Amino acid sequence: MQVAIPLYPRLTALDAIGPYEVLQRVPDFEIVFVGAERGEVRTENGMLGLTVDAVFAEVPRPDVIVVPGGIGSREQVRGGALVDWVRAVHPTTRATTSVCTGSLILAAAGLLTDLDATTHWGATELLSRYGARPVRQRVVAHPAQRIVTAAGVSAGIDMALALVAQLVDETAARAAQVGIEYDPEPPFDAGHPEKVGPDVLGRIREYAGMRS
Amino acid sequence: MQVAIPLYPRLTALDAIGPYEVLQRVPDFEIVFVGAERGEVRTENGMLGLTVDAVFAEVPRPDVIVVPGGIGSREQVRGGALVDWVRAVHPTTRATTSVCTGSLILAAAGLLTDLDATTHWGATELLSRYGARPVRQRVVAHPAQRIVTAAGVSAGIDMALALVAQLVDETAARAAQVGIEYDPEPPFDAGHPEKVGPDVLGRIREYAGMRS
């Protein structure tokens, strides 16, 4: 089983690494990080480098793809090698998946037209502009279309566990979950904008302003 | 605030990237990935490359360190540049932390002697051999000693959120949690060996055998 995870400049690292960490626990899953060029790409803030080991042309028939999001997705959706590759490989995948704003890239490739889909909470309007129907759900699966979208960043971990259950069996998924000791105890109940007050929303805006 | 995350060959990626993804959301936290040599290190299975941007000597006074685990920790605990650096920088950190078997490295540096500490469930005995007192807890904090250890792999996310609350404030921690949309919905209740049956434990052993 070949799992391809595309990397591109200014991606969100955990979008890619959460699912990677789950999926690589199945011994016959081979994970390959693909991109427009071999070599390093840097995350959105530039503080982390990840390696692209294969160019898109070298991975023409992956069984599974996991498209991460990040601020760099805004550049990717305009078209180019990543969108073209997603469109080209989808017909033969067993699962075409995205995390966070990775769903914008699936949408730009024409895969989400008139389908329910999810993304990071901050990108729901943008997702609808690409023809998808955004829903507030952590994971949205379309078995007939072989498409799964996950919500923001950490949702990729939940999605990947469900994917192992689907592609292998539930025992394998539980084994992966034990392996990463995924028994979450978030110190706060603050996983969505609807769960926090104006102080937190104000801080998010303040921090966003400091970055741009 | 300088946060240093050491990388070494055969680490577990999510141990490092979970906390990174939380901590980098605070604009005045600068994250630096340090190691014995600049350049790429590969994860335990070799399927992912991460970049070391600074050698240990270039990061002599980090405010926070987050030491990841992974099968490669077994090599690191024998001593060398990483253990020496942890021992050298600890006296001036605001927080010296570990995820998963990263606690073995803190212990090898002499920081956990006679302290309660946590690690991956598969490494509790090994941790006690290094003088710590393993406890089954997701995060173990010793404010007076400025030491925090987190359990296996995904526990680093929970730890990092608590760390932001401690180092900045709760509003910042909640803002980071909203940012990564950390509202976990694991598809199974299987986050610890005590929560699964013999079929799953058997599968874990089977997969471990296929890897070695």
Boltz contact constraints between the chains, C-beta under 6 A:
constraints:
  - contact:
      token1: [A, 13]
      token2: [B, 17]
      max_distance: 6.0
  - contact:
      token1: [A, 13]
      token2: [B, 21]
      max_distance: 6.0
  - contact:
      token1: [A, 14]
      token2: [B, 17]
      max_distance: 6.0
  - contact:
      token1: [A, 14]
      token2: [B, 21]
      max_distance: 6.0
  - contact:
      token1: [A, 17]
      token2: [B, 13]
      max_distance: 6.0
  - contact:
      token1: [A, 17]
      token2: [B, 14]
      max_distance: 6.0
  - contact:
      token1: [A, 17]
      token2: [B, 17]
      max_distance: 6.0
  - contact:
      token1: [A, 21]
      token2: [B, 13]
      max_distance: 6.0
  - contact:
      token1: [A, 21]
      token2: [B, 14]
      max_distance: 6.0
  - contact:
      token1: [A, 24]
      token2: [B, 45]
      max_distance: 6.0
  - contact:
      token1: [A, 27]
      token2: [B, 207]
      max_distance: 6.0
  - contact:
      token1: [A, 27]
      token2: [B, 210]
      max_distance: 6.0
  - contact:
      token1: [A, 27]
      token2: [B, 211]
      max_distance: 6.0
  - contact:
      token1: [A, 31]
      token2: [B, 47]
      max_distance: 6.0
  - contact:
      token1: [A, 40]
      token2: [B, 51]
      max_distance: 6.0
  - contact:
      token1: [A, 45]
      token2: [B, 24]
      max_distance: 6.0
  - contact:
      token1: [A, 47]
      token2: [B, 24]
      max_distance: 6.0
  - contact:
      token1: [A, 47]
      token2: [B, 31]
      max_distance: 6.0
  - contact:
      token1: [A, 49]
      token2: [B, 51]
      max_distance: 6.0
  - contact:
      token1: [A, 51]
      token2: [B, 40]
      max_distance: 6.0
  - contact:
      token1: [A, 51]
      token2: [B, 49]
      max_distance: 6.0
  - contact:
      token1: [A, 138]
      token2: [B, 185]
      max_distance: 6.0
  - contact:
      token1: [A, 151]
      token2: [B, 181]
      max_distance: 6.0
  - contact:
      token1: [A, 152]
      token2: [B, 181]
      max_distance: 6.0
  - contact:
      token1: [A, 153]
      token2: [B, 180]
      max_distance: 6.0
  - contact:
      token1: [A, 153]
      token2: [B, 181]
      max_distance: 6.0
  - contact:
      token1: [A, 154]
      token2: [B, 180]
      max_distance: 6.0
  - contact:
      token1: [A, 154]
      token2: [B, 181]
      max_distance: 6.0
  - contact:
      token1: [A, 154]
      token2: [B, 182]
      max_distance: 6.0
  - contact:
      token1: [A, 155]
      token2: [B, 181]
      max_distance: 6.0
  - contact:
      token1: [A, 158]
      token2: [B, 185]
      max_distance: 6.0
  - contact:
      token1: [A, 161]
      token2: [B, 187]
      max_distance: 6.0
  - contact:
      token1: [A, 162]
      token2: [B, 187]
      max_distance: 6.0
  - contact:
      token1: [A, 171]
      token2: [B, 199]
      max_distance: 6.0
  - contact:
      token1: [A, 171]
      token2: [B, 200]
      max_distance: 6.0
  - contact:
      token1: [A, 171]
      token2: [B, 203]
      max_distance: 6.0
  - contact:
      token1: [A, 174]
      token2: [B, 188]
      max_distance: 6.0
  - contact:
      token1: [A, 174]
      token2: [B, 190]
      max_distance: 6.0
  - contact:
      token1: [A, 174]
      token2: [B, 196]
      max_distance: 6.0
  - contact:
      token1: [A, 174]
      token2: [B, 200]
      max_distance: 6.0
  - contact:
      token1: [A, 175]
      token2: [B, 200]
      max_distance: 6.0
  - contact:
      token1: [A, 175]
      token2: [B, 203]
      max_distance: 6.0
  - contact:
      token1: [A, 175]
      token2: [B, 204]
      max_distance: 6.0
  - contact:
      token1: [A, 177]
      token2: [B, 188]
      max_distance: 6.0
  - contact:
      token1: [A, 177]
      token2: [B, 190]
      max_distance: 6.0
  - contact:
      token1: [A, 177]
      token2: [B, 191]
      max_distance: 6.0
  - contact:
      token1: [A, 178]
      token2: [B, 190]
      max_distance: 6.0
  - contact:
      token1: [A, 178]
      token2: [B, 193]
      max_distance: 6.0
  - contact:
      token1: [A, 178]
      token2: [B, 196]
      max_distance: 6.0
  - contact:
      token1: [A, 180]
      token2: [B, 153]
      max_distance: 6.0
  - contact:
      token1: [A, 180]
      token2: [B, 154]
      max_distance: 6.0
  - contact:
      token1: [A, 181]
      token2: [B, 151]
      max_distance: 6.0
  - contact:
      token1: [A, 181]
      token2: [B, 152]
      max_distance: 6.0
  - contact:
      token1: [A, 181]
      token2: [B, 153]
      max_distance: 6.0
  - contact:
      token1: [A, 181]
      token2: [B, 154]
      max_distance: 6.0
  - contact:
      token1: [A, 181]
      token2: [B, 155]
      max_distance: 6.0
  - contact:
      token1: [A, 181]
      token2: [B, 191]
      max_distance: 6.0
  - contact:
      token1: [A, 182]
      token2: [B, 154]
      max_distance: 6.0
  - contact:
      token1: [A, 182]
      token2: [B, 186]
      max_distance: 6.0
  - contact:
      token1: [A, 182]
      token2: [B, 191]
      max_distance: 6.0
  - contact:
      token1: [A, 183]
      token2: [B, 191]
      max_distance: 6.0
  - contact:
      token1: [A, 183]
      token2: [B, 192]
      max_distance: 6.0
  - contact:
      token1: [A, 184]
      token2: [B, 184]
      max_distance: 6.0
  - contact:
      token1: [A, 185]
      token2: [B, 138]
      max_distance: 6.0
  - contact:
      token1: [A, 185]
      token2: [B, 158]
      max_distance: 6.0
  - contact:
      token1: [A, 186]
      token2: [B, 182]
      max_distance: 6.0
  - contact:
      token1: [A, 187]
      token2: [B, 161]
      max_distance: 6.0
  - contact:
      token1: [A, 187]
      token2: [B, 162]
      max_distance: 6.0
  - contact:
      token1: [A, 188]
      token2: [B, 174]
      max_distance: 6.0
  - contact:
      token1: [A, 188]
      token2: [B, 177]
      max_distance: 6.0
  - contact:
      token1: [A, 190]
      token2: [B, 174]
      max_distance: 6.0
  - contact:
      token1: [A, 190]
      token2: [B, 177]
      max_distance: 6.0
  - contact:
      token1: [A, 190]
      token2: [B, 178]
      max_distance: 6.0
  - contact:
      token1: [A, 191]
      token2: [B, 177]
      max_distance: 6.0
  - contact:
      token1: [A, 191]
      token2: [B, 181]
      max_distance: 6.0
  - contact:
      token1: [A, 191]
      token2: [B, 182]
      max_distance: 6.0
  - contact:
      token1: [A, 191]
      token2: [B, 183]
      max_distance: 6.0
  - contact:
      token1: [A, 192]
      token2: [B, 183]
      max_distance: 6.0
  - contact:
      token1: [A, 193]
      token2: [B, 178]
      max_distance: 6.0
  - contact:
      token1: [A, 196]
      token2: [B, 174]
      max_distance: 6.0
  - contact:
      token1: [A, 196]
      token2: [B, 178]
      max_distance: 6.0
  - contact:
      token1: [A, 199]
      token2: [B, 171]
      max_distance: 6.0
  - contact:
      token1: [A, 200]
      token2: [B, 171]
      max_distance: 6.0
  - contact:
      token1: [A, 200]
      token2: [B, 174]
      max_distance: 6.0
  - contact:
      token1: [A, 200]
      token2: [B, 175]
      max_distance: 6.0
  - contact:
      token1: [A, 203]
      token2: [B, 171]
      max_distance: 6.0
  - contact:
      token1: [A, 203]
      token2: [B, 175]
      max_distance: 6.0
  - contact:
      token1: [A, 204]
      token2: [B, 175]
      max_distance: 6.0
  - contact:
      token1: [A, 207]
      token2: [B, 27]
      max_distance: 6.0
  - contact:
      token1: [A, 210]
      token2: [B, 27]
      max_distance: 6.0
  - contact:
      token1: [A, 211]
      token2: [B, 27]
      max_distance: 6.0
